[in-house]
Amino acid sequence: MPRPIHACIHTPALQHNLARARAAAADAKVWAVVKANAYGHGIEHVFEGLRGADGFALLDLSEAQRVRQLGWRGPILLLEGVFEPRDLELCSRLSLWHTIHCDEQIDMLAAHKTQVAHRVFLKMNTGMNRLGFTPQRFRSAWARLNALPQVDEISFMTHFSDADGARGIAHQVAAFNAAAQDLPGERSLCNSAATLRQRPGTPAVYADWVRAGIALYGSAPDHPEHTAAHWGLQPTMTLATRLIGTQQLQAGDTVGYGSCFTADRPTLVGIAACGYADGYPRHAGTGAPVLVAGVRTRLLGRVSMDMLAVDLNPVLAAGLQPGWGSEVTLWGRSSTGAVLPIDDVAHAAGTVGYELMCALAPRVPVAVAD
C-alpha cells in the first residue's frame, strides 16, 4: 500500500471563503487568484469551489490554458502581463486580459498584429516598488496605450505593500487616485488583506474589482494580528498522515538528527510518515503544533526527509491510546473535526501559510472532498 500521507482539498471551504471575500468587498467584482497552481492546491482541484468568482487571475499562460480547458469562459487576467511578443497571440486566442506594467509591454502591443483588440490593466507603482509605472509617468503610459488600435479597454490597478500592517494603504490609495482620478476605466486595488481590513462601504478603495488570494485558501492575510477564524475563513487544505512507529523515551534520551530534543521526563514519541520531501518545513522544530487523533500536541526534534517525531504524552493525557496507524494532522481539519490552522504551523516555523501551501510536494497524493 502507498505511504499514508495525503492532502485533501475542501470544496465547501473554498466556496465559503469566496463568499466571505465577496461579502467584504462591497459591490466590487472578485478575482479568484489561482497563481502558483492555486497556491499549491492545484487549479483543477479548486476550480469547482471557485467558479462562482467573476474572474480568475494568475501568472502563467499554461495556467490560463488549464482554466479555459476546465470550461471557464469568463475573464482571465495575467497579473504580470506578457513576457515576450508571441505571448500576445495566445492572449488573443484565449481572450485573456493582461497587465501592462512597463514600456516594453506597450512596445510589444504596438507591434502586435491582431484583429481582436486587447483588454489591458495598466499598473501603477504607488509604493510597492516592484512593477508598474510611477504616478508621474502613469498618464503618459495611458496616452500611449489609448492611442493603439490593438487596445480595446484600459483598466487600472495597483498593489499594496502594507495592507496587512500598521502603515496601511491610505498613502497608496491617495497616490493612485491623484494620478488616475479622471481617467475612464475600471479599477482594481485591493488584495486579500485590504479587502478584509477596510471599513465596509468604501467603494473608492474597493473600486470595481478586488483580488482575493490567500483568503480564499483559509489563511489570514494579517496573521498573527488576526486569525483565519477571526475573518470567518475555513481551511481549504488538509495535510494528514499516520503514525508508523512509537518509541518510549526516558529522561535524557534524544530524538532525531543532531539530537535536537532531549527528554526531561518519560515521553512516548510517535513517528509520523511526513518530512521535508513532502513539503513540511524542515526549519520547523520542537514545539511546532500537530494534531494526533484530534488532540493538539507538538513536534519534537528535527524534521527528516520522510519522517518527523511528535510528543504523544498530551494524547495519552486526553485518555487516548495512540499507536500504529493513529491519524496525524499536519495542518487543516482532522477526522474528529478539530482544526489546526496552517498559519499556526507557519508561525512556529518562522514563515507564512502561503509558503507551506505552495511547497506541497508532487509526491503527496491529493484528493478533493465535496
Residue, then its C-alpha position, 0 to 999 in steps of 0.5 A: m500500500p502507498r505511504p499514508i500521507h495525503a492532502c485533501i482539498h475542501t470544496p465547501a471551504l473554498q466556496h465559503n471563503l469566496a463568499r466571505a471575500r465577496a461579502a467584504a468587498a462591497d459591490a466590487k467584482v472578485w478575482a479568484v487568484v489561482k497563481a502558483n497552481a492555486y497556491g499549491h492546491g492545484i487549479e483543477h482541484v479548486f476550480e469547482g469551489l471557485r467558479g462562482a468568482d467573476g474572474f480568475a487571475l494568475l501568472d502563467l499562460s499554461e495556467a490560463q490554458r488549464v482554466r479555459q480547458l476546465g470550461w471557464r469562459g469568463p475573464i482571465l487576467l495575467l497579473e504580470g502581463v506578457f513576457e515576450p511578443r508571441d505571448l500576445e497571440l495566445c492572449s488573443r486566442l484565449s481572450l485573456w486580459h493582461t497587465i501592462h506594467c512597463d514600456e516594453q509591454i506597450d512596445m510589444l502591443a504596438a507591434h502586435k498584429t491582431q484583429v481582436a483588440h486587447r483588454v489591458f490593466l495598466k499598473m501603477n507603482t504607488g509604493m510597492n516598488r516592484l512593477g508598474f509605472t510611477p504616478q508621474r509617468f502613469r498618464s503618459a503610459w495611458a496616452r500611449l496605450n489609448a492611442l493603439p488600435q490593438v487596445d480595446e479597454i484600459s483598466f487600472m490597478t495597483h498593489f499594496s505593500d502594507a495592507d496587512g500592517a500598521r502603515g496601511i494603504a491610505h498613502q497608496v490609495a491617495a497616490f493612485n487616485a491623484a494620478a488616475q482620478d479622471l481617467p475612464g476605466e475600471r479599477s482594481l486595488c485591493n488584495s486579500a488583506a485590504t479587502l478584509r481590513q477596510r471599513p465596509g462601504t468604501p467603494a473608492v478603495y474597493a473600486d470595481w474589482v478586488r483580488a482575493g488570494i490567500a483568503l480564499y485558501g483559509s489563511a489570514p492575510d494579517h496573521p498573527e494580528h488576526t486569525a483565519a477564524h477571526w475573518g470567518l475563513q475555513p481551511t481549504m487544505t488538509l495535510a494528514t498522515r499516520l503514525i508508523g512507529t512509537q518509541q518510549l523515551q526516558a529522561g535524557d534520551t534524544v530524538g532525531y538528527g543532531s539530537c535536537f530534543t532531549a527528554d526531561r521526563p518519560t515521553l512516548v514519541g510517535i513517528a509520523a510518515c511526513g518530512y521535508a520531501d513532502g513539503y513540511p518545513r524542515h526549519a520547523g522544530t520542537g514545539a511546532p503544533v500537530l494534531v494526533a487523533g484530534v488532540r493538539t500536541r507538538l513536534l519534537g526534534r528535527v524534521s527528516m526527509d520522510m519522517l518527523a517525531v511528535d510528543l504523544n504524552p498530551v494524547l495519552a493525557a486526553g485518555l487516548q491510546p495512540g499507536w500504529g496507524s493513529e491519524v496525524t494532522l499536519w495542518g487543516r481539519s482532522s477526522t474528529g473535526a478539530v482544526l489546526p490552522i496552517d498559519d499556526v504551523a507557519h508561525a512556529a516555523g518562522t514563515v507564512g501559510y502561503e509558503l507551506m501551501c505552495a511547497l506541497a510536494p508532487r509526491v503527496p497524493v491529493a484528493v478533493a472532498d465535496 
